[in-house]
Amino acid sequence: MSDKPRALGVVRLSVGNENQTGEETQRTRISKRADAEEMELVDFAVDIDVSASISPWVRPSLGDWLNNKKDQFDHIIILKIDRIARSVRHLSDIIEWCEANGKGLSCEEGFDLSKPWGKTIAKILAVVAEAELDAIKARNKASRETMRKTGRWPGGLVPFGRRAVKGDAGFTLELDPEYGPTLIEMIRRFIEKPSFSAVADWLNEQGVPTAQDIARIRAAAGESTTRLADPKPRGARWTPTTVQAVLVSRSLLGEYVRANGAVVRNDDGTPVMRSEPVLNEEEWAKLSDAVASVKYKKQKGSTSPAVGVTFCMLCGSSLYFVKGDPAKGKRERYRCHGNKSKGIQACPKQRFWAEDLYPWLESALLGEIGHLERMESKTTIDDNRAAKLAVIDGKMNQLLKELQQDEISAVAYASQVASLAQDRENVTSQEGPKPVTVWTGTGESYAEWWVRSSVDERREFLKKHKVKAHFRPDALAIDPGDLIENIRQQGVSWWDTPVKTSQVLAPITPVSLAGKPYRKPTTLTGSEWEIVSRWEDFEAERAAQQAKDEEEAKGAGEAEKVTAPM
């Protein structure tokens, strides 16, 4: 082994790599310095497209050496001080780290960091580097703001279904000939059947890449300048949350939207347009209504099929899903945690095993309405008044959001809202028919749809129609929510419904028998309509079904023995 000190060369290039000493030049000059100082250069820590504002310990390559390989080198060589730090704090931290770990640090500036005067000079240079970094940030911010105001595309990840096109005034966005039709079809499918899961499944079946992978594919082919940490396509699949991100973005209107959702506006309050609109305002309002009906919120650490649908019958709070741990003998379960924000304590003994709760809910609901035709609601409007109101309300909500985020002044907000309020009053004063909700048949029963649907689709369906299942250890009460209108459309009454003995659905139309006046059953939750099931009835029913299945399996096995050849 060599007796020479082991040196690690540090190379860094910022995003864009413009007006900087290149990677090969840095390597060559560091190698020469290692030879001049009679050191053995063991390797290079190379970070490309990494900002100087990032701490040395979290940079991809240098961070790995500092955190995990510090025993493999004795000295750090850099070309200039700003290659390792552009802030006094980061430079002080790296100097202290070197002292604590017995490492040397040198650069082309030629001062000795082992001496007090050398550290002082280094910190002075770091102050200059930090000031330069602030100046670079200010220039970049001013440049991007200028591009925003002129509607130019400043760079970054291009929204799905669009592409960046260079013109005389710079880059702008337009509908992508390759993936634009897919985006339009996504919107059409979602409006027809609001389900983020269904759209995600369709995209994955078609093999459509995500926006990030499209950028990687085009960058590899030299068709895009978008820079990503990992340049190789990952084959990422679409999820309900990625579909939701595309469908809720106001970039579909062609507007320039900041990361926090605020719209970039001109001095007169009108939105800055950065691309061709994919949707007009009325189409956007229609899409927004569909999104609002099934907005997907992923439950952290939960794969429960009933989260957001199940509630404690005693206090009305949501039941929380608790994952199990088979290794420790813990079963998946639901528990009442109360509601701390409302001062509601968790209800004791309100615990339900997941393997019991969902089948119980499924049996009670499908036992009551499973045989009925599944119908879908659609709101029809004979004139465009409702569409105009939806557009105006959407603009008001967006302005309020921007005011709360300090993206628009109170004076500008008041002025624009006053104008919109006048527009709204003009529209509402017009005579015209009101929106009418029409239920149409799908040609399949609820039971048939339930069998072919996924867990996510069932949960979204129940939440969309405001179905709530209230549990206590001995009883389940299901509030059918909007589905009651569906049942009404089919003219079903209590006496017509072939309910099981464990369920009671309050009659749609009060019916009186001769000599027996009608009395509506008392509800357990206070809801107007309920499907009620007792635990002991469901448990007995499930046990009987299991016994029947075992008997049939036994009979089938005996039949096979009889018919088997001798």
C-alpha positions in Angstrom: 0.0 0.0 0.0 1.1 3.6 -0.7 2.3 5.8 2.2 0.9 8.8 0.4 -2.2 10.6 1.9 -5.4 9.5 0.1 -7.2 12.3 -1.6 -10.8 12.6 -2.7 -11.5 15.0 -5.6 -14.8 16.9 -5.4 -16.5 18.0 -8.6 -19.8 19.9 -8.8 -21.8 21.5 -11.6 -25.0 23.5 -11.0 -28.2 23.0 -12.9 -27.8 24.3 -16.5 -24.0 23.9 -16.5 -23.6 27.4 -18.1 -20.6 29.6 -17.7 -19.0 27.0 -15.3 -15.7 25.1 -15.4 -16.6 21.8 -17.0 -16.4 18.4 -15.3 -13.3 17.2 -17.2 -11.4 20.4 -16.5 -12.2 20.1 -12.8 -11.0 16.5 -12.8 -7.8 17.4 -14.6 -6.8 20.3 -12.4 -7.7 18.4 -9.2 -5.5 15.5 -10.4 -2.6 17.9 -11.0 -3.0 19.4 -7.6 -3.0 15.9 -6.0 0.3 15.1 -7.8 1.8 18.5 -6.7 0.9 17.8 -3.1 2.2 14.2 -3.4 -1.2 12.6 -2.6 -2.8 9.4 -4.0 -6.1 10.4 -5.7 -8.5 7.5 -4.8 -11.6 8.7 -6.5 -13.9 11.6 -7.4 -17.2 12.7 -5.8 -19.1 14.0 -8.8 -22.4 15.8 -8.5 -23.9 17.1 -11.7 -26.9 19.4 -11.8 -26.7 20.0 -8.1 -27.2 23.4 -6.6 -24.6 25.0 -4.4 -27.3 25.8 -1.9 -27.7 22.1 -1.0 -25.7 20.9 2.0 -22.6 18.8 1.2 -24.0 16.0 3.4 -27.2 15.5 1.3 -25.6 15.7 -2.2 -25.9 12.3 -4.0 -22.2 11.6 -4.4 -20.3 13.8 -1.9 -22.9 13.0 0.8 -22.3 9.3 0.3 -18.5 9.8 0.9 -19.0 12.1 3.9 -21.6 9.9 5.6 -20.5 6.3 4.6 -17.0 6.3 3.2 -15.0 8.7 5.4 -12.5 5.9 6.2 -11.5 5.6 2.6 -9.8 9.1 2.2 -7.6 11.5 4.2 -7.9 14.7 2.3 -10.4 16.6 0.1 -9.3 18.5 -2.9 -11.6 21.0 -4.7 -11.0 23.3 -7.6 -12.5 26.4 -5.9 -14.3 26.9 -2.6 -17.7 27.4 -4.2 -17.6 23.8 -5.5 -18.1 22.5 -2.0 -20.1 25.4 -0.4 -21.6 28.7 -1.2 -22.7 29.6 2.3 -20.7 30.5 5.3 -22.6 28.0 7.4 -22.0 25.1 5.1 -18.3 26.0 4.8 -17.9 26.3 8.6 -19.6 22.9 9.0 -17.3 21.2 6.5 -14.2 22.7 8.1 -15.3 21.6 11.5 -16.1 18.1 10.1 -12.6 17.9 8.6 -11.0 18.9 11.9 -13.1 16.4 13.9 -12.4 13.5 11.5 -8.7 14.3 10.9 -9.2 15.3 7.2 -7.4 17.9 5.2 -9.0 20.3 2.8 -7.3 22.2 0.0 -8.3 24.2 -3.1 -6.7 26.1 -6.0 -6.9 29.4 -4.0 -3.9 28.1 -2.2 -4.6 28.9 1.5 -4.0 26.5 4.3 -7.2 25.6 6.1 -5.3 24.1 9.0 -4.3 27.6 10.1 -6.5 30.4 11.6 -5.7 32.9 8.8 -6.5 30.2 6.2 -9.9 29.6 7.7 -10.6 33.4 7.8 -9.8 33.8 4.1 -12.0 30.8 3.3 -14.9 32.3 5.1 -14.4 35.6 3.3 -14.5 33.8 0.0 -17.6 31.9 1.2 -19.3 35.2 2.0 -18.6 36.4 -1.6 -19.8 33.0 -3.0 -23.0 33.3 -0.9 -23.6 36.8 -2.2 -23.1 35.6 -5.7 -25.6 32.7 -5.1 -28.2 35.2 -3.9 -27.6 37.3 -7.0 -28.0 34.3 -9.2 -31.3 33.4 -7.5 -32.5 37.0 -7.9 -31.6 37.0 -11.6 -33.3 33.6 -12.1 -36.4 34.8 -10.3 -36.6 38.0 -12.3 -36.1 36.1 -15.5 -38.9 33.6 -14.6 -41.3 36.3 -13.6 -40.7 38.1 -16.9 -41.4 34.9 -18.8 -44.6 34.3 -16.7 -45.9 37.8 -17.5 -45.3 37.2 -21.2 -46.9 33.7 -21.1 -43.6 32.0 -21.9 -42.7 28.6 -20.6 -39.7 29.0 -18.1 -38.9 25.3 -18.1 -39.5 22.4 -15.8 -41.7 19.3 -16.0 -44.2 19.8 -18.8 -47.8 19.0 -17.8 -49.2 15.7 -19.1 -50.7 16.0 -22.6 -48.8 19.2 -23.5 -45.4 19.8 -25.0 -43.0 22.8 -25.0 -42.5 24.4 -28.4 -39.9 27.0 -29.1 -40.9 30.2 -31.0 -39.5 33.6 -31.7 -40.3 34.8 -28.2 -39.2 31.6 -26.4 -40.9 28.4 -25.3 -44.7 28.1 -25.0 -46.9 25.1 -24.4 -49.3 23.5 -26.8 -51.4 20.3 -27.0 -49.1 17.3 -27.6 -50.0 15.5 -30.8 -48.9 12.2 -29.3 -50.5 12.4 -25.7 -52.9 15.3 -26.1 -55.7 12.9 -27.4 -55.1 10.7 -24.4 -55.5 13.7 -22.0 -58.8 14.6 -23.7 -60.0 11.0 -23.4 -59.0 10.9 -19.7 -61.3 13.9 -19.1 -64.2 12.4 -21.1 -64.0 9.1 -19.3 -63.8 10.8 -15.9 -66.8 13.0 -16.5 -68.8 10.0 -17.8 -67.8 7.9 -14.9 -66.1 9.8 -12.0 -63.5 7.4 -10.8 -59.8 8.1 -10.4 -59.1 4.4 -10.0 -60.9 3.5 -13.3 -59.0 6.2 -15.3 -55.7 5.0 -13.8 -56.5 1.4 -14.7 -57.3 2.4 -18.2 -54.1 4.4 -18.6 -52.0 1.4 -17.3 -53.8 -1.0 -19.6 -53.0 1.3 -22.6 -49.4 1.5 -21.5 -49.4 5.3 -21.3 -46.3 6.7 -19.5 -46.5 9.3 -16.8 -45.5 12.9 -17.3 -42.1 12.2 -15.6 -41.4 9.2 -17.8 -42.4 11.1 -21.0 -39.8 13.8 -20.0 -37.2 11.1 -19.5 -38.0 9.3 -22.8 -37.8 12.6 -24.8 -34.7 13.8 -23.0 -32.9 10.5 -23.8 -33.9 11.0 -27.5 -32.7 14.6 -27.5 -36.2 16.0 -27.8 -36.4 17.7 -24.4 -34.2 19.8 -22.2 -36.1 18.9 -19.0 -33.6 17.8 -16.3 -34.5 15.1 -13.9 -32.5 13.5 -11.1 -32.9 10.0 -12.7 -32.7 10.3 -16.6 -33.8 6.7 -17.2 -37.6 6.0 -17.6 -38.9 4.1 -14.6 -42.0 2.5 -16.1 -44.0 4.2 -13.3 -47.7 3.2 -13.2 -50.6 5.7 -12.9 -52.3 5.8 -9.6 -55.6 7.5 -8.4 -53.5 10.4 -6.9 -51.5 11.0 -10.1 -54.7 11.1 -12.2 -56.3 13.5 -9.7 -53.3 15.8 -10.0 -53.8 16.1 -13.7 -57.5 16.6 -13.6 -57.5 19.3 -10.9 -54.8 21.5 -12.5 -56.0 24.8 -13.8 -53.3 24.5 -16.5 -56.1 22.7 -18.5 -57.5 26.2 -18.9 -54.2 27.4 -20.3 -53.5 29.5 -17.2 -50.1 29.9 -15.6 -50.4 28.3 -12.2 -47.8 28.4 -9.4 -46.9 25.4 -7.4 -49.3 26.4 -4.6 -52.2 26.5 -7.0 -52.4 30.3 -7.3 -52.9 31.7 -10.8 -50.3 34.2 -12.2 -52.2 37.3 -13.2 -51.7 40.4 -15.3 -51.9 43.9 -13.8 -55.6 44.0 -14.7 -56.3 40.8 -12.8 -56.8 38.6 -15.9 -54.9 35.2 -15.9 -51.6 35.0 -17.7 -52.0 32.4 -20.5 -49.0 30.1 -21.1 -50.6 27.5 -23.4 -53.5 26.7 -25.6 -56.5 25.8 -23.4 -57.5 22.2 -23.3 -60.9 23.0 -21.9 -63.1 26.1 -22.0 -64.5 27.5 -18.7 -67.8 25.7 -18.9 -66.1 22.4 -19.6 -63.7 23.1 -16.7 -66.7 23.7 -14.4 -68.2 20.4 -15.4 -65.0 18.5 -14.8 -64.6 20.3 -11.4 -68.1 19.1 -10.4 -67.2 15.6 -11.3 -63.9 15.8 -9.3 -65.6 17.3 -6.3 -68.1 14.3 -6.2 -65.3 11.7 -5.7 -62.2 13.6 -4.7 -59.7 10.9 -3.7 -57.8 11.2 -0.5 -55.3 8.4 0.2 -55.4 7.1 3.7 -51.9 7.0 5.1 -50.8 3.5 6.0 -54.3 2.1 5.2 -55.6 -0.3 2.6 -59.0 -0.5 4.2 -62.1 -0.9 1.9 -64.3 1.0 4.4 -62.4 4.0 5.6 -64.5 7.1 5.2 -67.7 5.1 5.1 -67.8 3.5 8.6 -68.8 5.5 11.8 -69.3 4.9 15.5 -73.0 4.7 16.3 -72.4 6.0 19.8 -70.6 9.3 19.1 -70.9 9.6 15.3 -67.1 9.8 14.8 -65.3 8.0 12.0 -64.0 4.5 12.7 -60.2 4.3 12.2 -58.6 1.3 10.5 -55.7 -0.3 12.4 -53.3 -2.6 10.5 -52.6 -6.0 11.9 -49.3 -7.8 12.5 -49.6 -11.6 11.9 -46.2 -12.2 13.3 -47.4 -10.8 16.7 -50.8 -12.3 16.5 -52.5 -8.9 15.9 -55.6 -8.8 13.7 -56.7 -5.9 11.5 -59.5 -4.0 13.2 -61.5 -0.8 13.3 -61.7 1.4 16.4 -63.5 4.5 17.6 -60.9 7.2 18.3 -63.4 10.0 19.0 -62.8 13.5 17.7 -60.2 15.5 19.6 -60.9 18.7 17.7 -64.6 18.5 18.8 -63.7 17.3 22.3 -65.2 13.9 21.8 -63.4 11.1 23.6 -63.0 7.6 22.1 -65.9 5.3 22.9 -64.9 2.3 25.0 -65.4 -1.2 23.6 -66.1 0.1 20.1 -63.7 -2.3 18.4 -64.6 -4.4 15.4 -62.5 -7.0 13.6 -62.0 -6.1 9.9 -62.8 -9.7 8.9 -66.2 -9.2 10.4 -67.0 -5.6 9.7 -66.8 -5.5 5.9 -68.7 -8.7 5.3 -71.4 -7.5 7.7 -71.7 -4.2 5.8 -71.7 -6.0 2.5 -74.4 -8.4 3.5 -76.7 -5.8 5.0 -76.4 -3.4 2.0 -76.6 -6.0 -0.8 -79.3 -8.0 1.1 -81.5 -4.9 0.8 -80.7 -3.4 -2.6 -78.5 -6.0 -4.3 -81.3 -7.3 -6.5 -82.3 -3.8 -7.7 -81.0 -2.3 -10.9 -78.0 0.0 -10.3 -78.9 3.5 -11.6 -76.7 6.5 -12.2 -77.7 10.1 -11.7 -77.1 12.8 -14.3 -78.0 16.5 -13.9 -79.5 17.9 -17.1 -79.8 21.6 -17.7 -82.1 23.0 -20.4 -80.3 26.3 -20.6 -76.8 27.5 -19.8 -77.6 29.4 -16.6 -76.2 26.8 -14.2 -73.1 26.4 -16.3 -72.5 30.2 -16.2 -73.0 30.2 -12.4 -70.6 27.4 -12.0 -67.9 29.3 -14.0 -68.5 32.5 -11.9 -68.4 30.6 -8.6 -65.2 28.8 -9.7 -63.6 32.1 -10.4 -64.7 33.5 -7.0 -63.3 30.4 -5.2 -60.0 30.7 -7.0 -59.6 34.4 -6.1 -60.4 33.7 -2.4 -57.7 31.0 -2.5 -55.2 33.4 -3.9 -56.1 36.1 -1.3 -55.5 33.6 1.5 -52.1 32.7 0.0 -51.2 36.4 -0.2 -50.9 36.0 -4.0 -53.3 38.9 -4.7 -53.9 42.1 -2.8 -57.1 42.8 -0.9 -57.9 45.8 -3.2 -57.6 43.7 -6.3 -59.6 40.9 -4.8 -62.4 43.2 -3.8 -62.5 44.8 -7.2 -62.6 41.5 -9.1 -65.1 39.8 -6.8 -67.4 42.9 -7.0 -67.4 42.5 -10.8 -68.1 38.8 -10.6 -70.9 39.4 -8.1 -72.6 41.7 -10.5 -72.2 39.1 -13.3 -73.7 36.5 -11.0 -76.7 38.7 -10.1 -77.3 39.3 -13.8 -77.3 35.6 -14.5 -79.5 34.6 -11.6 -82.1 37.3 -12.5 -82.7 35.7 -15.8 -85.7 33.4 -16.0 -85.0 29.8 -16.9 -85.5 26.2 -15.9 -83.6 24.8 -12.9 -81.3 21.8 -13.2 -83.0 18.5 -13.1 -81.5 15.3 -11.8 -82.4 12.2 -13.8 -81.6 8.6 -12.9 -80.9 6.2 -15.7 -80.6 2.4 -15.6 -77.3 0.6 -16.2 -78.7 -2.8 -17.1 -77.1 -4.5 -14.1 -78.0 -5.0 -10.5 -76.1 -3.7 -7.5 -75.0 -7.2 -6.7 -73.5 -7.8 -10.2 -71.7 -4.5 -10.1 -70.3 -5.2 -6.6 -68.8 -8.5 -7.7 -67.0 -7.0 -10.8 -65.8 -3.7 -9.1 -62.6 -3.1 -7.2 -62.3 -2.2 -3.5 -61.4 1.4 -4.4 -64.3 1.7 -6.8 -66.7 0.5 -4.1 -65.4 2.9 -1.6 -65.6 5.8 -4.0 -69.1 4.8 -5.0 -70.3 4.7 -1.4 -68.7 8.0 -0.5 -70.0 9.7 -3.7 -73.6 8.7 -2.7 -73.0 9.7 0.9 -73.7 6.2 2.2 -72.7 5.9 5.9 -72.5 2.7 8.0 -72.9 3.2 11.8 -71.7 0.4 14.0 -72.1 -0.8 17.5 -71.3 -4.3 18.8 -74.8 -5.6 18.5 -76.2 -3.6 15.5 -75.4 -2.0 12.2 -77.5 0.9 10.7 -76.8 2.0 7.1 -77.9 5.4 6.0 -78.4 4.9 2.2 -77.7 8.6 1.5 -78.4 9.6 -2.1 -79.2 6.0 -3.1 -82.6 6.4 -1.5 -83.5 8.5 -4.6 -82.5 5.6 -6.8 -84.7 3.3 -4.8 -87.6 5.8 -5.1 -87.1 5.9 -8.9 -87.8 2.2 -9.0 -91.0 2.6 -7.0 -89.9 0.2 -4.2 -91.6 0.2 -0.9 -90.9 -1.7 2.3 -93.6 -4.3 1.6 -92.3 -5.0 -1.9 -88.6 -5.5 -0.9 -87.6 -9.2 -0.2 -85.6 -8.2 2.9 -83.9 -10.8 5.1 -85.1 -11.1 8.7 -82.1 -9.2 9.9 -82.8 -6.0 7.9 -85.5 -3.4 8.0 -85.7 -0.6 5.5 -88.1 2.2 6.3 -90.8 2.2 3.7 -90.4 4.6 0.8 -94.2 5.1 0.6 -96.1 4.7 3.9 -98.5 1.8 3.6 -101.3 0.9 6.0 -102.9 -2.6 6.2 -106.5 -3.1 7.1 -106.8 -2.8 10.9 -103.1 -2.1 11.3 -102.0 1.5 11.0 -98.5 2.2 9.6 -95.8 3.0 12.0 -92.3 3.9 10.8 -89.6 2.1 12.7 -87.5 4.2 15.1 -84.1 4.8 13.6 -80.9 4.1 15.5 -78.9 7.0 14.2 -81.5 9.7 13.6 -81.2 9.4 9.8 -84.5 9.5 7.9 -83.8 6.1 6.2 -81.9 3.2 7.5 -81.0 -0.4 6.7 -80.7 -2.1 10.1 -78.9 -5.4 10.8 -78.4 -7.2 14.1 -75.0 -8.8 14.7 -76.5 -12.1 16.1 -78.7 -12.5 12.9 -75.7 -11.8 10.6 -73.5 -14.2 12.6 -76.1 -17.0 12.5 -76.7 -16.4 8.8 -72.9 -16.5 8.1 -72.5 -19.7 10.1 -75.4 -21.4 8.3 -73.9 -20.4 4.9 -70.5 -21.9 6.0 -72.1 -25.1 7.1 -73.9 -25.3 3.7 -70.7 -24.7 1.8 -68.9 -27.4 3.8 -71.8 -29.9 3.3 -71.8 -29.2 -0.5 -68.0 -29.6 -0.6 -68.3 -32.9 1.3 -71.0 -34.1 -1.0 -68.9 -33.3 -4.1 -65.9 -35.2 -2.6 -68.0 -38.3 -1.9 -69.4 -38.1 -5.5 -65.9 -38.1 -6.9 -65.1 -41.3 -4.9 -68.1 -43.1 -6.2 -67.4 -42.2 -9.8 -63.6 -42.9 -9.5 -62.5 -46.0 -11.6 -61.7 -49.2 -9.7 
